[in-house]
Amino acid sequence: MNARERVQTAINHQIPDRVPTALWGGPYGLVDELYFRLLQEFRLDEPTAPFRQGHTINHIDDRVLDLLGTDTRYVWPGASPTSPRYATDQPDHFLDDFGQAWIQTYPYFSVTDGILENAEDIEEIESNVRWPDPDKPDWTTGVTRRAQWLHEGGEYYVIARMIVSHGPFMLASDLRGASKMMLDMSLNPSFAAALLTRVTDTICGLLESYMKAGRGYFDMIELPGDDYASNQNLMISQAMFREFIKPCIRRMVDVVRKIQPDIKIMLHSDGAIQKLIPDFIELGIDVLHPLEPVEGMDVKAVKQEFGKEIAFLGGIDISHAMPGSLKEVRADVDRCISDLAVGGGYVLAPSNHLQADVPVENIIELFKYAREM
């Protein structure tokens, strides 16, 4: 069983020869500082050319994945309109293609005041934001070539990384301000609905261009990540999710399936999101990330209740186990395999980006130990 077959088997809820592993997807990568330390550990020469700028993760290196023995390989957009790549006359302040301002507090970038924070009329959604053209060739530069090369090689499971980092709810929150967006959903629902619709228009256009560039070579695509929960519970009600956000996800899924009906679709949503999993299943989501071991999330119970209907990717604790001892890393692998891998339906991966506090030997041990299980 090669790597591609191993992942396909697991995601189809069958039992592979071993639990497959993944690293460097849209929400589960290595920050650049950690990547550079791995290069030194493996005695590799120069880093790969950055595939983007304005993020804490700007490199992907197949050489490192080969040495770690992971089962997935990635295709990425040629550029992303949410990348803060345009310098301004203010130090450490940048703009993305929407015209949204970001600030760099090394090494991280975060959104500043939303463009629409003070908007009062729905018409300002169109006039105040510099909405990107989804058909701009920059977004898909290099996609076809890499996707075809990986697919024709046949060895690895090919995943298309997120076309933008944030899904409809989070991107709308970036533009409006998170608190104001949540207030709008209660007190100004027409504005909230109009903004979510316009954001989803853009994301769907980008997804359509991305999928067409993929030419059927993708095995799976990551939808843009969208967070609806804290570590304890949902941040918005299920009713509000179903009214405002579920239709946006449905539109994205429909765009993807229209172009490649058999592709697997992954959604990343942090926190205690188990109450929304039936909705994700109904929408046609095949794989859910990250299954974090947080206070409000009983990962084992989630697997028992939903594991026959949706597959899981992630699970590994990046906050405690990965910065800890080798023993703690192994124990967390044991926990994830015990809780999530029974009957297939699981790909082991970090539950979010591995940060600079993780020792390189822990990353090596994570994947070595998982392969031996």
C-alpha positions as CSV (number, residue, x, y, z in Angstrom):
1,M,0.0,0.0,0.0
2,N,1.6,3.3,-1.1
3,A,1.0,6.7,0.6
4,R,-1.9,7.6,-1.7
5,E,-3.7,4.3,-1.3
6,R,-3.2,4.6,2.5
7,V,-4.9,8.0,2.8
8,Q,-7.7,7.0,0.4
9,T,-8.3,3.8,2.4
10,A,-8.5,5.7,5.7
11,I,-10.7,8.6,4.4
12,N,-13.1,6.0,2.9
13,H,-13.6,4.6,6.4
14,Q,-11.6,1.4,5.8
15,I,-8.6,0.2,7.7
16,P,-5.2,0.9,6.0
17,D,-1.9,-0.9,6.7
18,R,-1.1,1.9,9.2
19,V,-2.5,5.2,10.2
20,P,-1.6,7.8,7.5
21,T,0.1,11.0,8.4
22,A,0.1,14.6,7.1
23,L,1.9,17.9,7.5
24,W,2.0,21.3,5.9
25,G,-1.7,21.7,4.9
26,G,-3.3,25.1,5.2
27,P,-4.0,24.9,9.0
28,Y,-1.3,22.4,10.1
29,G,2.1,23.5,8.9
30,L,5.5,24.5,10.3
31,V,6.3,28.1,11.1
32,D,9.3,29.3,9.1
33,E,11.6,29.4,12.1
34,L,10.9,25.8,12.9
35,Y,11.3,24.8,9.2
36,F,14.7,26.4,9.1
37,R,15.8,24.4,12.2
38,L,14.6,21.2,10.5
39,L,16.7,22.1,7.5
40,Q,19.8,22.2,9.8
41,E,18.8,19.0,11.5
42,F,18.5,17.2,8.2
43,R,21.6,18.9,6.8
44,L,19.7,20.2,3.8
45,D,21.1,23.2,1.9
46,E,19.0,26.1,0.9
47,P,15.4,26.5,1.8
48,T,12.8,26.2,-0.9
49,A,11.6,29.4,-2.5
50,P,8.7,30.9,-0.5
51,F,5.3,30.1,-2.0
52,R,3.8,33.2,-0.5
53,Q,4.7,36.2,1.6
54,G,3.1,38.0,4.6
55,H,2.5,34.9,6.7
56,T,4.3,33.0,9.5
57,I,4.4,30.0,7.1
58,N,5.8,30.9,3.7
59,H,7.7,27.7,2.7
60,I,6.7,24.1,1.9
61,D,9.5,21.6,1.3
62,D,8.9,18.1,-0.2
63,R,12.4,17.1,0.9
64,V,11.4,17.5,4.6
65,L,8.2,15.6,4.0
66,D,10.1,12.8,2.3
67,L,12.5,12.5,5.3
68,L,9.6,12.6,7.8
69,G,7.7,9.9,5.8
70,T,4.3,11.7,5.5
71,D,1.7,10.5,3.1
72,T,0.3,13.7,1.6
73,R,1.7,16.3,-0.7
74,Y,0.3,19.8,-1.5
75,V,-0.6,22.1,-4.2
76,W,-1.0,25.8,-3.3
77,P,-2.4,28.9,-5.0
78,G,0.0,31.1,-6.9
79,A,-1.1,34.0,-4.7
80,S,-3.8,34.7,-2.2
81,P,-5.8,38.0,-2.0
82,T,-5.8,37.8,1.8
83,S,-2.0,37.9,2.1
84,P,-0.7,41.2,3.6
85,R,1.9,41.7,0.9
86,Y,1.7,45.4,0.1
87,A,3.8,47.7,2.3
88,T,2.4,51.1,3.5
89,D,4.1,54.2,4.7
90,Q,3.6,53.0,8.3
91,P,6.2,50.7,9.7
92,D,5.0,47.0,10.0
93,H,1.7,47.9,8.4
94,F,0.6,46.1,5.2
95,L,-2.4,45.8,3.0
96,D,-4.0,42.8,1.3
97,D,-5.8,42.7,-2.1
98,F,-9.1,43.6,-0.4
99,G,-7.4,46.8,0.9
100,Q,-7.7,45.5,4.4
101,A,-4.9,46.7,6.8
102,W,-2.7,44.2,8.7
103,I,0.0,44.8,11.3
104,Q,3.1,42.6,11.8
105,T,4.1,41.9,15.4
106,Y,7.0,39.6,14.7
107,P,6.6,37.0,13.5
108,Y,2.8,37.2,13.3
109,F,0.4,39.3,11.2
110,S,-3.0,40.3,12.4
111,V,-5.9,42.4,11.0
112,T,-6.2,45.9,12.3
113,D,-9.5,47.9,12.1
114,G,-11.9,46.4,9.5
115,I,-12.5,48.4,6.4
116,L,-16.2,48.2,7.0
117,E,-16.1,48.7,10.8
118,N,-17.9,52.1,10.5
119,A,-20.1,51.2,7.5
120,E,-23.8,51.9,8.0
121,D,-25.3,51.1,4.6
122,I,-25.3,47.9,2.6
123,E,-24.0,49.9,-0.4
124,E,-20.8,50.5,1.4
125,I,-20.0,46.8,1.2
126,E,-19.3,47.3,-2.5
127,S,-17.9,50.8,-2.4
128,N,-15.5,50.5,0.5
129,V,-13.8,47.2,-0.2
130,R,-11.5,46.6,-3.1
131,W,-13.0,43.2,-4.1
132,P,-10.5,41.1,-6.0
133,D,-11.1,39.7,-9.4
134,P,-11.5,35.9,-8.9
135,D,-10.3,35.3,-12.5
136,K,-7.0,37.0,-12.1
137,P,-4.3,34.6,-13.3
138,D,-2.0,35.3,-10.4
139,W,-4.2,33.1,-8.0
140,T,-3.6,29.9,-10.0
141,T,0.0,30.4,-11.3
142,G,1.8,27.0,-11.2
143,V,-1.2,25.1,-9.9
144,T,-1.8,22.9,-13.0
145,R,1.9,22.0,-13.4
146,R,2.4,20.9,-9.8
147,A,-1.0,19.1,-9.5
148,Q,-0.3,17.2,-12.7
149,W,3.2,16.3,-11.6
150,L,2.0,15.0,-8.2
151,H,-1.0,13.1,-9.7
152,E,1.0,11.4,-12.4
153,G,3.6,10.3,-9.9
154,G,0.9,8.4,-8.2
155,E,2.7,7.9,-4.9
156,Y,1.2,10.6,-2.7
157,Y,-2.3,11.8,-1.8
158,V,-2.7,15.2,-3.5
159,I,-4.3,18.0,-1.4
160,A,-5.1,21.5,-2.6
161,R,-4.4,23.9,0.2
162,M,-6.8,26.7,1.0
163,I,-7.3,29.3,-1.7
164,V,-7.7,31.9,1.1
165,S,-7.0,31.3,4.8
166,H,-10.4,32.5,6.1
167,G,-13.8,31.3,5.2
168,P,-17.0,33.4,4.8
169,F,-17.6,34.1,8.5
170,M,-14.0,34.9,9.4
171,L,-13.3,36.9,6.3
172,A,-16.4,38.9,6.9
173,S,-15.3,39.4,10.5
174,D,-11.9,40.7,9.3
175,L,-13.6,43.3,7.1
176,R,-16.3,44.3,9.6
177,G,-14.6,43.6,12.9
178,A,-15.3,40.4,14.8
179,S,-17.5,41.9,17.6
180,K,-19.5,44.1,15.2
181,M,-20.0,41.2,12.8
182,M,-21.5,39.1,15.6
183,L,-23.7,42.0,16.7
184,D,-24.9,42.4,13.1
185,M,-26.1,38.8,13.0
186,S,-28.4,39.7,15.8
187,L,-29.2,43.4,15.4
188,N,-28.5,44.2,11.8
189,P,-29.2,40.9,10.0
190,S,-29.6,42.4,6.5
191,F,-26.1,43.9,6.6
192,A,-24.6,40.6,7.9
193,A,-26.3,38.6,5.2
194,A,-25.3,41.0,2.5
195,L,-21.7,41.0,3.6
196,L,-21.5,37.2,3.9
197,T,-23.1,36.9,0.5
198,R,-20.5,39.2,-1.1
199,V,-17.6,37.5,0.6
200,T,-18.9,34.1,-0.5
201,D,-19.2,35.4,-4.1
202,T,-15.5,36.1,-4.1
203,I,-14.5,32.9,-2.4
204,C,-16.6,30.8,-4.8
205,G,-15.1,32.6,-7.8
206,L,-11.6,31.9,-6.5
207,L,-12.5,28.2,-5.8
208,E,-13.9,27.9,-9.3
209,S,-10.7,29.2,-10.8
210,Y,-8.6,27.0,-8.5
211,M,-10.6,23.8,-9.3
212,K,-10.4,24.4,-13.0
213,A,-6.6,24.9,-12.8
214,G,-6.5,21.6,-10.9
215,R,-7.9,19.8,-13.9
216,G,-9.1,16.8,-11.8
217,Y,-5.7,16.1,-10.3
218,F,-6.6,17.0,-6.7
219,D,-7.6,14.1,-4.4
220,M,-8.9,16.5,-1.8
221,I,-9.3,20.3,-1.4
222,E,-9.3,22.3,1.8
223,L,-12.1,24.8,2.1
224,P,-11.0,28.1,3.7
225,G,-10.9,27.8,7.4
226,D,-13.8,29.2,9.5
227,D,-14.0,29.2,13.3
228,Y,-17.3,29.1,15.1
229,A,-16.3,28.0,18.6
230,S,-14.1,28.7,21.6
231,N,-12.4,25.9,23.5
232,Q,-15.6,25.5,25.6
233,N,-18.6,25.9,23.3
234,L,-19.9,27.5,20.2
235,M,-19.5,31.3,19.8
236,I,-22.7,31.6,17.8
237,S,-25.9,29.6,18.1
238,Q,-26.7,26.6,15.9
239,A,-29.7,28.5,14.6
240,M,-27.5,31.5,13.7
241,F,-25.0,29.2,12.0
242,R,-27.8,27.6,10.0
243,E,-29.3,30.9,9.0
244,F,-26.2,32.8,8.0
245,I,-23.2,30.6,7.5
246,K,-24.5,27.2,6.4
247,P,-25.7,28.5,3.1
248,C,-22.3,30.0,2.4
249,I,-20.6,26.6,3.0
250,R,-23.2,24.9,0.8
251,R,-22.3,27.3,-2.1
252,M,-18.6,26.5,-1.8
253,V,-19.2,22.8,-1.7
254,D,-21.5,23.1,-4.8
255,V,-18.8,24.9,-6.7
256,V,-16.2,22.3,-6.0
257,R,-18.5,19.3,-6.7
258,K,-19.7,20.8,-10.0
259,I,-16.2,20.7,-11.3
260,Q,-14.9,17.5,-9.7
261,P,-17.8,15.4,-8.2
262,D,-15.6,12.7,-6.7
263,I,-13.2,15.0,-4.8
264,K,-12.9,14.9,-1.0
265,I,-13.6,18.1,0.8
266,M,-12.0,19.1,4.1
267,L,-13.1,21.8,6.5
268,H,-11.0,23.3,9.2
269,S,-12.9,24.7,12.2
270,D,-11.2,25.2,15.6
271,G,-12.6,24.7,19.0
272,A,-15.6,22.8,20.5
273,I,-17.6,22.4,17.3
274,Q,-19.2,19.0,17.9
275,K,-22.7,20.5,17.9
276,L,-22.2,21.5,14.2
277,I,-20.8,18.2,13.0
278,P,-24.3,16.9,11.8
279,D,-24.5,20.1,9.7
280,F,-21.1,19.6,8.2
281,I,-22.0,16.0,7.3
282,E,-25.3,17.2,5.7
283,L,-23.3,19.7,3.7
284,G,-21.1,17.0,2.2
285,I,-17.9,17.7,4.2
286,D,-15.8,14.5,4.0
287,V,-13.0,15.4,6.4
288,L,-12.9,17.6,9.5
289,H,-9.8,19.2,11.0
290,P,-8.5,19.8,13.7
291,L,-10.2,17.7,16.5
292,E,-8.3,19.6,19.1
293,P,-8.0,18.1,22.6
294,V,-9.7,21.2,24.2
295,E,-11.9,21.4,27.3
296,G,-15.2,21.4,25.5
297,M,-14.4,18.6,23.0
298,D,-14.6,14.9,23.8
299,V,-12.7,13.6,20.8
300,K,-13.4,10.0,21.5
301,A,-17.1,10.6,21.8
302,V,-17.1,12.5,18.6
303,K,-15.5,9.6,16.8
304,Q,-17.9,7.2,18.3
305,E,-20.9,9.3,17.3
306,F,-19.9,10.5,13.9
307,G,-16.9,8.4,12.7
308,K,-18.9,6.4,10.2
309,E,-20.1,9.5,8.4
310,I,-17.1,11.9,8.4
311,A,-13.4,11.3,8.5
312,F,-11.0,13.2,10.8
313,L,-7.6,14.8,10.2
314,G,-5.5,16.3,13.0
315,G,-5.8,15.6,16.7
316,I,-2.2,16.0,17.8
317,D,-1.9,18.4,20.7
318,I,0.4,21.3,19.6
319,S,0.1,23.2,22.9
320,H,1.3,20.7,25.4
321,A,2.5,17.4,23.9
322,M,4.5,18.8,21.0
323,P,6.5,21.3,23.0
324,G,7.0,18.7,25.7
325,S,9.0,15.5,26.1
326,L,9.5,12.7,23.6
327,K,7.4,10.6,26.0
328,E,4.6,13.1,25.9
329,V,4.7,13.1,22.0
330,R,4.4,9.3,21.9
331,A,1.6,9.3,24.5
332,D,-0.3,11.8,22.3
333,V,0.1,9.6,19.2
334,D,-1.2,6.7,21.2
335,R,-4.2,8.8,22.4
336,C,-5.1,9.9,18.9
337,I,-4.8,6.5,17.3
338,S,-6.8,4.9,20.1
339,D,-9.5,7.6,20.0
340,L,-9.8,8.3,16.3
341,A,-8.3,5.5,14.1
342,V,-10.6,2.6,15.0
343,G,-12.3,1.4,11.8
344,G,-10.3,3.8,9.6
345,G,-11.4,7.4,9.0
346,Y,-8.4,9.1,10.5
347,V,-5.2,10.9,9.2
348,L,-2.8,11.8,12.0
349,A,-1.6,15.4,11.8
350,P,-1.0,18.4,14.1
351,S,-4.2,20.1,15.2
352,N,-2.8,23.5,14.1
353,H,0.5,25.0,13.0
354,L,3.6,23.7,14.9
355,Q,5.1,26.7,16.5
356,A,8.7,27.7,17.2
357,D,8.6,26.3,20.8
358,V,8.5,22.7,19.4
359,P,11.9,20.9,19.4
360,V,12.8,19.5,16.0
361,E,13.4,16.0,17.6
362,N,9.7,16.0,18.6
363,I,8.6,16.5,15.0
364,I,10.9,13.7,13.9
365,E,9.6,11.4,16.7
366,L,6.0,12.3,16.0
367,F,6.1,10.8,12.5
368,K,8.6,8.1,13.2
369,Y,6.5,6.7,16.1
370,A,3.3,7.0,14.1
371,R,4.7,5.0,11.3
372,E,5.7,2.3,13.7
373,M,2.3,1.9,15.2
